[in-house]
Amino acid sequence: MERSRAQVNPYLVVAATGVGVFLSALDSSIVNVSLWTMARDFGVGMADIQWVTVAYLLVLTSLMPLGGKMGDRVGKTRIFQMGIALFTLGSLSCALSPTLAQLVASRVFQAIGSSMMTANGLALVTYFTTPENRGRAMGLNSITLAIALAAGPVLGGILTQFYGWPSIFLVNLPLGVLGYLLVRHIVPRTEPVREVSFDVVGAALFFLCLFSLVYAVSVARDVAVEQTVLFAVVSIVSFVVLLIRERRFISPIIPTRVMADRRIWTSIVSAILSFMAMIPISFLMPFLLQDALGLTQGATGLFLTVHPIVISVFGPISGVLSERVQARVQTVIGLIIQAVGLWALALSVPNLALMVASIIVLAIGLSLFTVANGNFVMTAAPKEYMGVMSALTNIARTTGFSVATALATTVFSFYFGWFNPLGLTSGTEYVTAYVEGYRLTACSFSVFLIIGAIVSWLRGRLHPSEEARSRPKTNLGLTPPPV
């Protein structure tokens, strides 16, 4: 017999879906810390090995709207389960890949599964919570995310150092099986939203737009200007055509009428900018620590745990604050603190102690912004579009990461070449050029946070009735109120 929403403990739902969140986050943090080793083993440079990350993010981002739409129509729980299964099979394929090309192809397959569970994870949490406890549930969800991000670098460093990089994908297999069983036995099926058809053409246009943009940024330094311009034009044209189609399509992948709401689009844009500014840590930092500063794989992994540990501690606090403080106030403050942390990080390199202190500040700012922004957009979203808005919230993260990863490679290569005109590969001058290149790249990316703070302030407030519902009244503990 199917259970009603009132009979479901929302925190058990958070725990069950959290395995999928954990898998996705663990995979990204493990892979990033192991990229330097992969590049060495395959005999390639940063420009080539970046596609292990970029290809995954491209497919994940492009398919998430479709995954969210499938969740709304077929059932969020069912699509989430299928996503875990595909992700687990993709992980096995990655571990067995003998070449870089096959590894990238396997990452694409892995991303298909990840898009299905990522698009519906937040929607399931939203579906089984109320405005009174949603902020705390999202705060607990952020703890799961942070634990995975903290465990990933350490686990990845140890596994890669002693067992090789394929082992970092094999750890997903038992977790994937566990996650599938937990969701099957704990999370009830959700009510599907009956719609006419999937917008396959819209999904294809979205992928073309994003792929063209990322590719143009990735190859900008290595190809003729005409080729870069061509891909940029393709990206712009496909985006315009996508908007025109989505306005007319009866069941759009991206609901333009909802996105026209200032509360929604400002939340999405500011999230993209916030996550773009994280690339100097998530992508460039492992290369800086190992290639320039000489840290071992294990030491690099340990260093990279600072950021997620701070988020895991501050996530619940941010969740409680998001239920009591105006979203635009908390998000703007968070983005400003994040910018201060990034500037401090740029100035503190190569002093490891000061770098740690700077990352702590940056992580506090990111936690304040992310939780408040997620609570705001999901509360403002129409009920029938919860799956799509869950997908769009995650798309903001992966779009920011994919575009910024390609951009960071290009920007850092420019600055590094500027300080290293002789093309040195070792020595004091090489390290100096690496450090200066990293500093300027981090400072350049802080601009995204300033723009994000301005955009976030423009979001305004929720409707008074929604603001009243989003704040706890009598139930201040972790016991969920009746639905």
TAURWO-V476123 format. One record per residue. RES is the residue in one letter. SS is DSSP state (H for helix, E for strand, C for the rest). Layout:
((RES & SS) (RES & SS))
//
This chain:
((M & C) (E & C) (R & C) (S & C) (R & H) (A & H) (Q & H) (V & C) (N & C) (P & H) (Y & H) (L & H) (V & H) (V & H) (A & H) (A & H) (T & H) (G & H) (V & H) (G & H) (V & H) (F & H) (L & H) (S & H) (A & H) (L & H) (D & H) (S & H) (S & H) (I & H) (V & H) (N & H) (V & H) (S & H) (L & H) (W & H) (T & H) (M & H) (A & H) (R & H) (D & H) (F & H) (G & C) (V & C) (G & C) (M & H) (A & H) (D & H) (I & H) (Q & H) (W & H) (V & H) (T & H) (V & H) (A & H) (Y & H) (L & H) (L & H) (V & H) (L & H) (T & H) (S & H) (L & H) (M & H) (P & H) (L & H) (G & H) (G & H) (K & H) (M & H) (G & H) (D & H) (R & H) (V & H) (G & C) (K & H) (T & H) (R & H) (I & H) (F & H) (Q & H) (M & H) (G & H) (I & H) (A & H) (L & H) (F & H) (T & H) (L & H) (G & H) (S & H) (L & H) (S & H) (C & H) (A & H) (L & C) (S & C) (P & C) (T & C) (L & H) (A & H) (Q & H) (L & H) (V & H) (A & H) (S & H) (R & H) (V & H) (F & H) (Q & H) (A & H) (I & H) (G & H) (S & H) (S & H) (M & H) (M & H) (T & H) (A & H) (N & H) (G & H) (L & H) (A & H) (L & H) (V & H) (T & H) (Y & H) (F & C) (T & C) (T & C) (P & C) (E & C) (N & C) (R & H) (G & H) (R & H) (A & H) (M & H) (G & H) (L & H) (N & H) (S & H) (I & H) (T & H) (L & H) (A & H) (I & H) (A & H) (L & H) (A & H) (A & H) (G & H) (P & H) (V & H) (L & H) (G & H) (G & H) (I & H) (L & H) (T & H) (Q & H) (F & H) (Y & H) (G & C) (W & C) (P & C) (S & H) (I & H) (F & H) (L & H) (V & H) (N & H) (L & H) (P & H) (L & H) (G & H) (V & H) (L & H) (G & H) (Y & H) (L & H) (L & H) (V & H) (R & H) (H & H) (I & H) (V & C) (P & C) (R & C) (T & C) (E & C) (P & C) (V & C) (R & C) (E & C) (V & C) (S & C) (F & C) (D & C) (V & H) (V & H) (G & H) (A & H) (A & H) (L & H) (F & H) (F & H) (L & H) (C & H) (L & H) (F & H) (S & H) (L & H) (V & H) (Y & H) (A & H) (V & H) (S & H) (V & C) (A & C) (R & C) (D & C) (V & C) (A & C) (V & H) (E & H) (Q & H) (T & H) (V & H) (L & H) (F & H) (A & H) (V & H) (V & H) (S & H) (I & H) (V & H) (S & H) (F & H) (V & H) (V & H) (L & H) (L & H) (I & H) (R & H) (E & H) (R & H) (R & H) (F & C) (I & C) (S & C) (P & C) (I & C) (I & C) (P & C) (T & H) (R & H) (V & H) (M & H) (A & C) (D & C) (R & H) (R & H) (I & H) (W & H) (T & H) (S & H) (I & H) (V & H) (S & H) (A & H) (I & H) (L & H) (S & H) (F & H) (M & H) (A & C) (M & C) (I & H) (P & H) (I & H) (S & H) (F & C) (L & H) (M & H) (P & H) (F & H) (L & H) (L & H) (Q & H) (D & H) (A & H) (L & C) (G & C) (L & C) (T & C) (Q & H) (G & H) (A & H) (T & H) (G & H) (L & H) (F & H) (L & C) (T & H) (V & H) (H & H) (P & H) (I & H) (V & H) (I & H) (S & H) (V & H) (F & H) (G & H) (P & H) (I & H) (S & H) (G & H) (V & H) (L & H) (S & H) (E & C) (R & C) (V & C) (Q & C) (A & H) (R & H) (V & H) (Q & H) (T & H) (V & H) (I & H) (G & H) (L & H) (I & H) (I & H) (Q & H) (A & H) (V & H) (G & H) (L & H) (W & H) (A & H) (L & H) (A & H) (L & H) (S & H) (V & C) (P & C) (N & C) (L & H) (A & H) (L & H) (M & H) (V & H) (A & H) (S & H) (I & H) (I & H) (V & H) (L & H) (A & H) (I & H) (G & H) (L & H) (S & H) (L & H) (F & H) (T & H) (V & H) (A & H) (N & H) (G & H) (N & H) (F & H) (V & H) (M & H) (T & H) (A & H) (A & C) (P & C) (K & H) (E & H) (Y & H) (M & H) (G & H) (V & H) (M & H) (S & H) (A & H) (L & H) (T & H) (N & H) (I & H) (A & H) (R & H) (T & H) (T & H) (G & H) (F & H) (S & H) (V & H) (A & H) (T & H) (A & H) (L & H) (A & H) (T & H) (T & H) (V & H) (F & H) (S & H) (F & H) (Y & H) (F & H) (G & H) (W & H) (F & H) (N & C) (P & C) (L & C) (G & C) (L & C) (T & C) (S & C) (G & C) (T & H) (E & H) (Y & H) (V & H) (T & H) (A & H) (Y & H) (V & H) (E & H) (G & H) (Y & H) (R & H) (L & H) (T & H) (A & H) (C & H) (S & H) (F & H) (S & H) (V & H) (F & H) (L & H) (I & H) (I & H) (G & H) (A & H) (I & H) (V & H) (S & H) (W & H) (L & C) (R & C) (G & C) (R & C) (L & C) (H & C) (P & H) (S & H) (E & H) (E & H) (A & H) (R & H) (S & C) (R & C) (P & C) (K & C) (T & C) (N & C) (L & C) (G & C) (L & C) (T & C) (P & C) (P & C) (P & C) (V & C))
//
